[in-house]
Amino acid sequence: MSIARSVRGRALPALLSVLLLAVAGCAGAGGTPSPAAASPSGSIAAAASASPTLAPAPTFPLSLTDDAGTAVTLPAVPHRVVSLTPAATETAFALGDGSRIVGVVQDVTPYPAAVKSLPVVATYQGADIEKIVGLRPDLVLAGGADFNKPSDIAKLRSLGIPVLVVSAKDVPGVLADVALEATALGESARGAELAASMQARMDAITAAASASGPKPRVFYELDATNQLFGPAPDSFVTGLITAGGGDPITSGQAGVYSISLEKLVAADPQVIVLGDADYGATAAQVAKRPGWEGMSAVKDGAIRPVDDTVVTRPGPRLPDGLRDLALAIHPDLQLPSAAPAPTWTSPSTP
């Protein structure tokens, strides 16, 4: 599910806290402090070494501490997994463990294609506990910060089903959650390899963007249907804009995604990135909006669409999202060849 769609559905507080990045001052996987959002390509090695839950070659029974600080015990390697976040689903498939996923949350942009055939057991309004129990899962992957209802998580746990909450607050947190989920699946080595591959790609993109010259002022539009929304200063997207070679324009208030037109005009974006492009926003429409004609981005025609799902979903495609965002900010950017994905990674069910 994209951030722009979550805004249009007015599920903003719950979903942005999970899917947008770097809600400042929060902990990463295993309760370890996450690096600041301004350094979104921070080292996965540091995150991994700080958390015993990411140790290689896990043995079962296994005890993990999830992103909510809850101790979760897995009696054996999970083989029937329900995933209540699209990012966790993508991670399982990227690890080569898609065949273990037996139920998913409803998603308008499911990836990979194999996800479309899986039973839907939850929406963003709540989980169908009866359906989940009927699938006999030995692990449920859930989203924190109210992405999934705490009452649903508590109910599943009361029924003896292990629930691991993943809730990355920044890019290092995404990498740590990849490793955490892999460990829960008994695939810690693959998790470390996937996280390292993601890190290498993002580092290369960040380095190229940093060398591209001055950082233009960038506004990432989440929605402008009835009210104007862009990333909060402590959000995931703000960190990505910085990594992509831009100077992010935000509300200036932590946790606040709405921004007034007056404030945006005063900030004078040099680039406008349309995260809501898939939902009808176009450069031509933006140029015709009353009060927008004086912005540098409008005068220069620097209004560019991106796939918001890829940019804002905290999963294994995040390097692709950073690449797309960097190219939207710097269209002439010359990027190095992407680091190859691990040879076992496949977007289809094994």
Residue pairs with C-beta under 8 A, 6 or more apart in sequence:
1 15
1 19
1 86
1 107
1 108
1 109
1 124
1 309
1 313
2 108
2 109
2 275
2 278
2 307
2 308
2 309
2 312
2 313
3 15
3 16
3 19
3 20
3 222
3 237
3 275
3 308
3 311
3 312
4 222
4 223
4 275
4 276
4 277
4 278
4 279
4 308
5 108
5 278
5 279
5 308
6 12
6 15
6 16
6 19
6 124
7 16
7 222
7 223
7 229
7 257
7 276
8 223
8 225
8 276
8 279
9 124
11 124
12 229
12 257
13 146
14 124
14 145
14 146
14 147
15 124
15 147
16 232
16 235
16 257
17 23
17 145
17 146
17 147
17 167
18 85
18 143
18 144
18 145
18 146
18 147
18 167
18 168
18 314
19 87
19 147
19 236
19 312
19 313
19 314
20 231
20 232
20 235
20 236
20 237
20 257
20 312
21 37
21 40
21 168
21 169
21 170
21 171
21 173
21 174
21 235
21 236
21 237
21 238
21 239
21 240
21 312
21 314
22 34
22 36
22 37
22 40
22 169
22 170
22 171
22 234
22 235
22 236
22 238
22 239
23 145
23 169
23 234
23 235
23 255
24 36
24 37
24 169
24 234
24 254
26 34
26 169
27 33
27 34
27 67
27 69
27 169
28 34
28 47
28 51
28 67
28 168
28 169
28 170
28 172
28 173
28 176
28 177
29 47
29 51
29 53
29 54
29 65
29 66
29 67
29 166
29 168
29 173
29 176
29 177
29 179
29 180
30 50
30 51
30 52
30 53
30 54
30 64
30 65
30 67
30 176
30 180
31 51
31 65
31 67
31 69
32 47
32 50
32 51
32 176
33 50
34 47
34 169
34 170
34 172
34 173
34 176
35 42
35 46
35 47
35 170
35 172
36 170
37 170
37 171
37 234
37 235
37 236
37 238
37 239
37 242
38 239
38 242
39 239
40 170
40 171
40 172
40 202
40 206
40 239
40 240
40 242
40 243
40 322
41 171
41 199
41 202
41 203
41 206
41 243
42 170
42 171
42 172
43 172
43 199
44 172
44 175
44 176
44 179
44 195
44 196
44 198
44 199
46 172
47 54
47 172
47 173
47 175
47 176
47 179
48 54
48 176
48 179
48 192
48 195
51 65
51 176
51 180
53 64
53 65
53 180
53 183
54 176
54 179
54 180
54 183
54 188
54 191
54 192
55 183
55 188
56 188
56 189
56 192
57 188
57 189
58 183
58 186
58 188
60 74
60 75
60 76
60 77
60 186
61 73
61 74
61 75
61 76
62 73
62 74
62 183
62 184
62 186
63 71
63 72
63 73
63 74
64 71
64 72
64 73
64 74
64 164
64 180
64 183
64 184
65 71
65 72
66 72
66 144
66 164
66 165
66 166
66 180
67 144
67 165
67 166
67 167
67 168
67 173
67 177
67 180
68 144
68 165
68 167
70 165
72 162
72 163
72 164
72 184
73 162
74 138
74 139
74 162
74 184
75 138
76 138
77 185
77 186
78 100
78 137
78 138
78 139
78 162
78 184
78 185
78 186
79 100
79 138
80 100
80 102
80 135
80 136
80 137
80 138
80 139
81 92
81 97
81 100
81 101
81 102
81 137
81 138
81 139
81 140
81 141
81 185
82 101
82 102
82 103
82 104
82 121
82 132
82 135
82 137
82 139
82 140
82 141
83 89
83 92
83 101
83 103
83 104
83 105
83 140
83 141
84 104
84 105
84 121
84 122
84 127
84 140
84 141
84 142
84 143
84 147
84 148
85 105
85 141
85 142
85 143
85 147
85 148
85 166
86 104
86 105
86 107
86 109
86 110
86 111
86 313
86 315
87 143
87 166
87 168
87 174
87 177
87 313
87 314
87 315
88 141
88 143
88 166
88 181
88 315
89 101
89 104
89 105
89 107
89 110
89 115
89 141
90 111
90 112
90 313
90 315
90 316
90 317
91 177
91 178
91 181
91 182
91 194
91 315
91 316
92 98
92 100
92 101
92 141
92 181
92 185
93 101
93 112
93 114
93 115
93 346
93 347
93 348
93 349
94 194
94 315
94 316
94 345
94 347
95 181
95 182
95 185
95 187
95 190
95 191
95 194
95 345
96 187
96 190
96 344
96 345
96 346
96 350
97 185
97 187
97 350
98 112
98 114
98 115
98 346
98 348
98 349
98 350
99 349
99 350
100 185
101 115
101 118
102 118
102 119
102 135
102 137
103 118
103 119
103 120
103 121
103 122
103 131
103 132
103 135
103 137
104 110
104 115
104 118
104 119
104 120
104 121
104 122
105 120
105 121
105 122
105 123
105 124
105 127
105 148
106 120
106 122
106 123
106 124
107 115
109 309
110 116
111 309
111 317
111 347
112 347
112 348
113 347
113 348
114 347
114 348
114 349
119 131
119 135
121 127
121 128
121 131
121 132
121 135
122 128
122 132
122 148
122 152
124 147
126 149
126 152
127 148
127 149
127 152
127 156
129 152
129 155
129 156
129 159
132 140
132 156
132 161
133 159
133 161
137 161
138 161
138 162
139 161
139 162
139 163
139 164
139 184
139 185
140 156
140 161
140 162
140 163
140 164
141 163
141 164
141 166
141 181
141 184
142 148
142 152
142 153
142 163
142 164
142 165
142 166
143 165
143 166
143 167
144 165
144 166
144 167
145 167
147 167
153 163
153 165
156 163
157 163
164 180
164 181
164 184
166 177
166 180
166 181
167 173
167 177
168 174
168 176
168 177
168 236
168 314
169 236
170 236
170 239
171 202
171 236
171 239
171 240
171 243
171 318
173 314
174 198
174 314
174 315
174 318
175 195
175 198
175 199
176 195
177 314
178 191
178 194
178 195
178 198
178 315
178 316
179 188
179 191
179 192
179 195
180 191
181 191
182 188
182 190
182 191
182 192
182 194
183 191
190 342
190 344
193 342
194 316
194 341
194 342
194 345
197 339
197 340
197 341
197 342
198 316
198 318
198 319
200 339
201 319
201 322
201 323
201 338
201 339
202 243
202 318
202 319
202 322
204 335
204 336
204 338
204 339
205 243
205 244
205 319
205 322
205 323
205 326
205 335
206 243
206 244
206 322
208 326
208 333
208 334
208 335
208 336
209 243
209 244
209 245
209 326
209 329
209 330
209 333
210 245
212 245
212 330
212 333
213 330
215 245
215 246
215 247
216 246
216 247
216 270
216 271
216 302
216 329
217 246
217 247
217 249
217 267
217 268
217 269
217 270
217 271
217 296
218 241
218 246
218 247
218 248
218 249
218 269
218 270
218 271
218 272
218 273
218 329
219 230
219 248
219 249
219 264
219 267
219 269
219 271
219 272
219 273
219 297
220 230
220 231
220 237
220 241
220 248
220 273
220 275
220 325
221 228
221 229
221 230
221 272
221 273
221 274
221 275
221 276
221 281
221 286
222 229
222 230
222 231
222 257
222 275
222 276
222 308
223 229
223 276
223 279
224 276
224 281
224 286
224 289
227 258
228 258
228 259
228 260
228 261
228 264
229 257
229 258
229 259
230 249
230 250
230 251
230 257
230 259
230 264
231 237
231 238
231 241
231 248
231 250
231 257
232 238
232 250
232 251
232 253
232 254
232 255
232 256
232 257
233 248
233 250
233 251
233 252
233 253
233 254
234 254
234 255
235 250
235 257
236 312
236 314
237 248
237 275
237 311
237 312
238 248
238 250
240 311
240 321
240 322
240 325
241 247
241 248
241 273
241 325
241 329
242 248
243 322
243 326
244 322
244 325
244 326
244 328
244 329
244 330
245 326
245 329
245 330
245 333
246 271
246 325
246 329
249 259
249 264
249 267
249 269
250 259
251 257
251 258
251 259
251 263
252 263
261 291
261 292
264 295
265 291
265 292
265 294
265 295
268 294
268 295
268 296
269 295
269 296
269 297
270 296
270 297
270 300
270 302
271 297
271 302
271 303
271 304
271 328
271 329
272 286
272 295
272 297
272 298
272 302
272 303
272 304
273 304
273 305
273 306
273 325
273 328
273 329
274 281
274 282
274 283
274 286
274 303
274 304
274 305
274 306
275 306
275 308
275 311
275 312
276 308
277 305
277 306
277 307
277 308
278 307
278 308
278 309
281 305
282 305
283 301
283 303
283 304
283 305
286 292
286 298
286 303
287 293
287 298
287 301
287 303
292 298
293 299
296 302
297 303
304 328
304 331
305 328
306 321
306 324
306 325
306 328
307 321
307 324
310 317
310 320
310 321
310 324
311 321
311 322
311 324
311 325
312 321
313 321
316 345
319 338
323 335
323 338
326 333
326 335
327 333
327 335
